[in-house]
Amino acid sequence: MGRVDRMKLHGFALLAAISLALAGFAADAHAQRTGTRMGRNATNTQRDANAVIVIIGNCLAQRRPGLVRRWFDLLPGSQEEHALLDSQEGDFDVCISDDQLILGGGRLLTYSPRRLRVPTALAMVQRALSRAPARSPVPASADPWFAAVLNSLPPGSTVDRGSLLAQEFGHCLAVTNWAAARDLLGARPGSPDETRAFQALTPILGRCLPQGLTLEITPKSVREYLAEPFYHLMVAAPAAG
């Protein structure tokens, strides 16, 4: 990829997880119907936690899109991201305290911004996918959205380098085969459309993978790597008409 400063990307300290706590859940409470399979008397399992963060991401995209746009303008893991999330705690509470998220067992669930950022990006993209341009709005040689900001940071700045490397991968996939990336993001998981889109991206996976980076490669994971880079590319696209 273009001009991303590799020394900066590999040299930044990893930010310790900033937890967004889901407030106290009553024991033996029943989840309301949400379209998920959290079910009754859900406990703090990985499946339940994954279902919850998807609900929160969808809620933020629907009810707080302005906050999400400001959030996604900031580098993941940065002090600026931390400060924004702290200052907007009330806005996040609209979704985090939703009655749909009641879980049993009286346990506290916590989430890092990195974990919540991906499903929120997916929700933002899927809400706008019908308006995505037919072709990539930037050339295949273009840098990812974060390159200029990252390269201007002083030494010792904090950033989530793992997230940025994954986003660099997703950016490369999107600008190299925009149609397949768009189709994968819009496909129903497990459907023939998903299989076709994933197969169309397969020939460029190795070319786009940053050197030395190991990532899980499945239709689900590739969709997640694509989400925020695709969002930024749609934002950068000229308005239709």
N, C-alpha and C positions, 0 to 999 in steps of 0.2 A: 504494500500500500504506500501511498505518497510520502508525506513529510511528517508523519508522526514521529516524535523524538523517542526512539526506543529506549535510550538510557533513562529518560524521565519516566517512561511508562513502567519499566522494570524496577526502577530504583525507589519509588515512593513507598513510604510506610503504609501498611494496611491499617485502615481505621478499625478500631474495636467496634463491635456491633452496637448500634444505637437501638435500644429496644423501644418498640411501641407496644404498650401493655393493653391488653383487652381487660377492661375493668371487671371486678368480681362477679363471678357467675354463681348463681344459686345451685346448690346440690339438688340433684334429681329433677332439674328443670327440663322441659321438653323443648326442642328446637321447633320454631315455626317452619312451615313449608317454604323451602327456598329453591327448589329445583336440584338440590344436592342430595346426597344420601347420608348426611350426618345422623339423621334418625333420632331416636329417643335415647335420653340418658347418655349422650355422646361423651366420650372420654378424650383425654389429651393424647390422641394417637396421631401418627404422621398423616394418615388419610384425613382425619378431621381437621387438622391444622391446615393442610393444603386446601381443603374446601373453604375454610374460613378466609384465607388470604385472597382467594379468587373472588369471593363475595365482597370483601373490602375493596379490592381493585375495581370491580365493576361499579360499586357505589361511588367511589371517588371520581371515576371517569364520568359518571352520570350527574352527580350532584355537586362536585367541586372541580370542574374541568379547568377553571382559571388557576386554582392552586396547583393542579397537576402540571400545567404548562410552566408555571414559575419553578416548580420543583425540577422538571426535566431540563430546564435551562442551566442547571447547576451540575457540576461533576459529581458522580456518585462517590460517596465516602469523603467528600470535602467538608471542611469546617462550615462553608456556606450552606451546604445541604443540611448539616446538623442544626445550624442556627435557624433556618427556615422551618424545619419540622418542629423545633421547640417552640417557635413563635406562633405557629399555626395549630397548636395542639387542639384548640377548640374546634377547628374545621375538621380535623381528623376524627374527633370524637363523634361527629355526626354519623360517620360510617362505622367506627370501631365500637360504639355503644349501641348499635342497632339491635333491636330485639331478636332479629333473625340469627344473631350470633351467640345466643344463649347455649352454653354447653354444660353438661352435668359434671359432677365430680368435684366441684368447687376449686378447680385448679386455675392458675394464672397462665395465660398464653402470651408469649412475647414474640415480637417480630423485628428483624432488622430492616432498615430502609432498603437494603439490597434485595431482600426476599420479597418485599412488598412492591418494589419498583417494577419488577417483571410482569406480574399479572395486571398491574395498573396500566403499563404500556400496552399490553395485549388488548385490554379493554378500550383504551383510547384509539388504537389502530382499527379495531373491528367496528367501532362506532362510525369511523370515517372512511372505511375501506371502499365503499361504493363511490366515493369522490376521488379516489386515488387516480393519478394520471396514468395513461396507457403505457408510458415509457418512463424510465428513470429521469428525474428532473436534473440530474448532474451526470457528468461523464464518469466512466468506470475508473478513471484515474483520480477522481476527487477524494480528498481526505474525509474521514468521518467527522461528524459534527463537533466533536470535542477537541480536535487536534490543535487548533489555534490557542484555545484556553489552556490546554495542558502544557503546551510548549512554552507558554509565557509564565508559568508558575515558578516561584523561587525554589531553590533546593530545600529539601526537607518538608515540603508541603505534603499534606495528607490527602490520599485519594485511594479509591478502591480499584487497584490495578487489575484485579481479576475480572471485575465487571467491565472495565474498559477494553480489555483484551477480547472478551467475549463479544462486546459490541463492535469492535473492529472487524471481527470475523463476520458478524451479521451484516455490517455495512457492505463489506466486500461481496457477499452473496447477493445482496439486494441490487447493488449497482451493476453487477455482472449479469444477473438474470432476473430482471425486475418482474417479469410476468410470472415466473415460477415462484418467486418470493411472495408476490401478492396472492397467488393462488393458494399457496400453503397457509398463509395467514387467514385466508377466508374459508378454508376447507374444514368440514366437520371431522373431528378426530376419528380415525379408523375407517374413513370412507375411501372409495376408489379415487376421488379427487385429491385427497391428501397423498395417497400413494403416488399418483402421477406427478404431482408437484414436487414431492421429495425426490423422486427419481430424476426429474429434470435438473435438480440442484446437485445431485450426486457427483457429476463430473468435475465440478468446480470446488468441492469441499476441500480437497487437499491444497489446491492453489490458494485458497483464501485463508486457510488456517495459519495464524501467526507462528513463526518458527519457535519450537520448543514448548508450545502450548498443547496440552492434552485436554480434549473436551469430549463429553458424551455426545454421540451422534445418533439421534433418533428423530423421527418426525416431530415429536413433542419438543425435544430440546432445541432443534433447529428453529422451530417456530418461536421459541423464547429468545434465542439469540437475535432473531430478526426484528423482534417487536419494537424496541426503542429506536434502533437505527432507522427502521422504516418510518416510524413516527416522525423523526427529525427530517427525513427526506421529504415526507408529505408536507411538513410545515414550510420547508424551503421552496416547495414547488410554486410557480407563479399561479395566481388565482385564475380560474377559468373565466373566459369571456373578456 
